[in-house]
C-alpha cells in the first residue's frame, strides 16, 4: 500500500491576484472547503495518511488549517456551527502532516525533489490541488488517487492520470503517447511538455495526479531545466518511459481546472448544484 502523498503548494497563484496576494491559492474555498482540503480527503480515501507539503513563503495558512484552533473551537462549542468542523477534525486525527520549504520556484520537478526528505525511499502519490477531481458517481465512485493506487498495485511502476483535451489546448499540458494496453491504460513512449499543437503526438494531457516510484528522485537530480527554465516532471518521466516504466491512466471521473478562474467557477457551480440544491 502507498502510504504517503506529496502536495507541492509553493506557487504564487498569480492568476487569482489580488485574492492570492496574502493567502495561498490552495486555501481559496470551493463553497465552504478550501481546495487543499479536497485534495487531502482524496489522498486519505486512497489510504495515504502521510501528508507531505512542499510549501513556500506566505503559506502558513495551510499549516494552520490542518491544526487545532482552540480559541475558535471553544467559542463555537455547543452551537450548531460545531458540526461544520467535523470534516477537518477527522482529517487531523487520521493523517500526519509534514512540511518543508521550496526556497525558489524552479518547476514541479524541483518541488517534488525538495519533498524527498519527507517521502524517503518508497512509492508515493502527488496531488496538485489546482486540479479538483471527483469520481464518476458510478459503482464504487472512487476518487482518482484511489483508482491510481490500484493501477500501481497491478503494474508496480509510475502512473500518471490523463484525459483528452481540445487540440488547441495541448500547449498548456504535458502530452503523452504510447502503446495502448486497454481502453484505460497505456504504456507511455513519449512525453512532451506544452508542445505546439502541430508538434503534439496526441491530445492526451497529464493532469495533476501522479504515483511515482522513489527512483524518480535520482533522475530528477540529473534533469536539466527545460521549458521555461524550470525542472519539468514531464522531462524526468520521459527518461523512465523509455524503459517502459510509466503508465498513463484514463481516470473515471471529472476534473476541474481550479488554477483558472473559469474552472474555479465551474467547480463552485457543480458542488453547489450537487450539494445545496439537492438538500434544499
C-alpha positions in Angstrom: 0.0 0.0 0.0 1.2 3.5 -0.8 1.1 5.5 2.5 2.3 9.0 1.6 1.1 11.8 -0.7 3.1 14.9 -1.6 1.4 18.2 -2.2 3.5 20.9 -4.0 2.0 24.1 -2.7 4.7 26.7 -3.0 3.4 28.5 -6.1 2.2 32.1 -6.0 -1.2 31.7 -7.7 -0.8 34.9 -9.8 -3.9 34.1 -11.9 -6.0 34.9 -8.8 -4.5 38.2 -7.8 -5.3 40.2 -5.8 -7.1 37.4 -3.8 -3.8 35.5 -3.5 -1.6 38.4 -2.6 -1.7 37.5 1.1 -3.3 34.0 1.2 -2.3 30.7 -0.5 -4.3 29.9 -3.7 -4.8 26.4 -2.2 -6.9 28.0 0.6 -9.4 29.5 -1.8 -12.7 27.9 -0.9 -15.0 25.9 -3.2 -18.2 26.5 -1.2 -17.0 26.1 2.4 -13.9 23.9 2.0 -10.5 25.1 0.7 -9.1 23.4 -2.4 -6.3 21.8 -0.4 -8.8 20.0 1.9 -10.4 18.3 -1.1 -7.0 17.0 -2.1 -6.1 15.7 1.3 -9.5 14.0 1.5 -8.8 12.3 -1.8 -5.4 11.1 -0.6 -6.8 9.7 2.6 -9.5 7.9 0.7 -6.7 6.2 -1.2 -5.1 5.1 2.1 -2.4 7.8 2.0 -2.3 9.0 5.6 1.2 10.6 5.5 0.5 14.1 4.0 3.7 15.9 2.9 3.6 19.6 1.9 6.3 21.4 -0.1 5.5 25.0 0.9 6.9 28.5 0.4 6.6 31.9 1.9 3.1 33.1 2.9 1.8 29.6 3.1 1.3 29.4 6.9 -2.4 29.3 6.5 -2.2 25.7 5.2 -0.4 24.6 8.3 -2.9 26.4 10.5 -5.8 24.8 8.6 -4.6 21.3 9.4 -4.2 22.1 13.1 -6.4 22.6 16.1 -7.8 26.1 16.6 -8.5 26.1 20.3 -9.9 29.6 20.5 -12.4 29.1 17.7 -13.4 25.6 18.8 -14.0 26.9 22.4 -16.1 29.8 21.0 -18.5 27.6 18.9 -18.6 24.6 21.3 -22.2 23.6 21.9 -23.6 25.6 19.0 -24.8 24.4 15.6 -21.6 25.6 14.0 -19.6 23.0 15.8 -20.6 20.3 13.3 -19.1 22.3 10.5 -15.6 21.4 11.7 -16.2 17.7 11.8 -14.7 17.0 8.4 -11.4 18.8 9.1 -11.2 17.2 12.6 -11.4 13.8 11.0 -8.5 14.6 8.7 -6.4 16.0 11.5 -7.0 12.8 13.6 -6.5 10.4 10.7 -3.4 11.9 9.0 0.1 13.0 9.9 1.3 16.3 8.3 4.9 17.2 7.5 6.3 20.3 5.8 9.4 21.5 4.0 10.0 24.7 2.0 10.9 25.2 -1.6 13.1 28.3 -1.4 12.9 29.2 -5.1 10.3 28.4 -7.7 12.1 26.1 -10.2 9.3 23.9 -11.5 7.2 20.9 -10.4 10.2 18.6 -10.8 12.2 20.7 -8.4 9.3 20.8 -5.9 9.0 17.0 -5.9 12.7 16.7 -5.4 12.5 19.1 -2.5 9.9 16.7 -1.0 12.3 13.8 -1.0 13.3 14.4 2.7 9.6 13.9 3.6 8.9 10.9 1.4 12.1 8.7 1.7 12.6 5.6 -0.5 9.1 4.5 -1.1 6.4 5.0 -3.8 4.2 8.0 -3.2 1.3 9.9 -4.6 1.4 13.5 -5.8 -1.7 15.7 -5.9 -1.8 19.2 -7.4 -4.6 21.0 -5.6 -5.3 23.2 -8.6 -6.9 20.1 -10.2 -10.0 19.3 -8.2 -11.1 15.8 -9.1 -14.2 13.8 -8.3 -15.3 10.3 -9.1 -17.8 9.5 -11.8 -20.7 8.8 -9.4 -21.0 5.2 -10.8 -20.4 2.0 -8.9 -17.8 2.4 -6.1 -17.3 6.0 -7.1 -13.7 6.0 -6.1 -11.6 9.2 -6.2 -8.9 9.4 -8.8 -6.0 8.7 -6.5 -7.7 5.6 -5.1 -8.1 4.4 -8.7 -4.5 5.1 -9.5 -3.3 3.2 -6.4 -5.0 0.1 -7.9 -3.2 0.7 -11.2 0.1 0.9 -9.3 -0.6 -2.3 -7.4 -1.0 -4.1 -10.7 1.9 -2.7 -12.7 4.3 -1.6 -10.0 5.6 1.4 -11.9 4.9 5.2 -12.0 1.4 6.2 -13.0 0.1 9.5 -14.4 -3.6 10.4 -14.8 -4.5 11.6 -18.3 -7.5 13.0 -20.1 -8.3 14.2 -23.6 -8.2 17.9 -24.1 -9.1 20.1 -27.1 -6.3 20.2 -29.7 -5.9 24.0 -29.3 -5.2 23.5 -25.5 -2.4 20.9 -25.8 0.2 23.7 -25.3 -1.0 24.1 -21.7 -0.2 20.5 -20.7 2.3 17.7 -20.7 1.2 15.5 -23.6 1.7 11.7 -23.9 1.5 9.0 -26.5 2.4 5.3 -26.4 1.1 1.8 -26.7 -2.5 1.1 -25.6 -2.9 -1.8 -23.1 -6.6 -1.4 -23.0 -9.2 1.4 -23.1 -7.9 2.9 -19.8 -4.2 2.1 -19.7 -1.3 2.9 -21.9 2.4 2.3 -21.7 3.9 5.7 -22.4 6.6 6.0 -25.0 6.7 9.8 -25.5 6.0 12.8 -23.2 6.3 16.4 -24.4 5.9 19.4 -22.1 3.4 22.0 -23.5 4.0 21.3 -27.2 2.7 23.4 -30.1 -0.4 21.8 -31.4 1.4 20.9 -34.7 4.0 19.0 -32.7 1.8 17.2 -30.2 1.8 13.4 -30.5 -1.8 13.2 -29.2 -4.3 15.2 -27.2 -3.9 13.1 -24.1 -2.9 15.5 -21.3 -1.3 14.8 -17.9 -3.4 16.2 -15.1 -2.3 16.9 -11.5 -2.3 13.3 -10.2 0.8 11.1 -10.1 2.0 8.0 -8.4 5.8 8.0 -8.5 8.4 5.4 -7.6 11.4 6.5 -5.5 13.9 6.2 -8.3 12.3 9.4 -9.6 14.5 11.4 -7.2 17.8 10.2 -8.7 16.5 11.0 -12.2 15.4 14.5 -11.0 18.8 15.2 -9.6 20.2 14.8 -13.2 17.4 16.5 -15.1 18.4 19.9 -16.6 15.9 22.8 -16.7 13.6 22.6 -19.7 10.6 24.6 -20.8 10.5 28.0 -19.1 13.9 27.3 -17.4 12.2 25.0 -14.9 12.8 21.4 -14.0 9.8 19.7 -15.6 8.5 16.4 -14.2 7.4 15.5 -17.7 11.1 15.6 -18.8 12.0 13.4 -15.9 9.2 10.9 -16.5 10.3 10.7 -20.2 13.5 9.0 -19.0 11.6 6.4 -17.1 9.1 6.0 -20.0 12.0 5.0 -22.3 12.4 2.0 -20.1 8.7 1.1 -20.2 8.2 2.2 -16.6 5.3 4.8 -16.8 1.6 4.0 -17.2 -0.9 6.6 -18.4 -4.3 6.0 -16.8 -7.6 7.5 -18.2 -9.3 8.0 -14.9 -13.0 7.7 -14.2 -14.5 11.0 -13.1 -14.3 14.7 -13.7 -11.5 17.3 -13.3 -12.0 21.0 -12.6 -9.0 23.2 -13.5 -9.2 25.4 -10.4 -6.0 27.1 -11.4 -8.1 29.1 -13.8 -10.9 31.4 -12.8 -13.3 29.7 -15.3 -12.5 26.3 -13.9 -12.9 27.5 -10.3 -16.3 28.9 -11.1 -17.3 25.6 -12.8 -16.3 23.7 -9.7 -18.2 26.0 -7.4 -21.3 25.7 -9.5 -21.0 21.9 -9.6 -20.6 21.5 -5.9 -23.4 24.0 -5.2 -25.8 22.2 -7.5 -24.9 18.7 -6.2 -24.7 19.7 -2.5 -27.0 22.5 -1.7 -29.7 22.2 -4.3 -30.1 18.5 -3.7 -30.5 19.0 0.0 -32.8 22.0 -0.2 
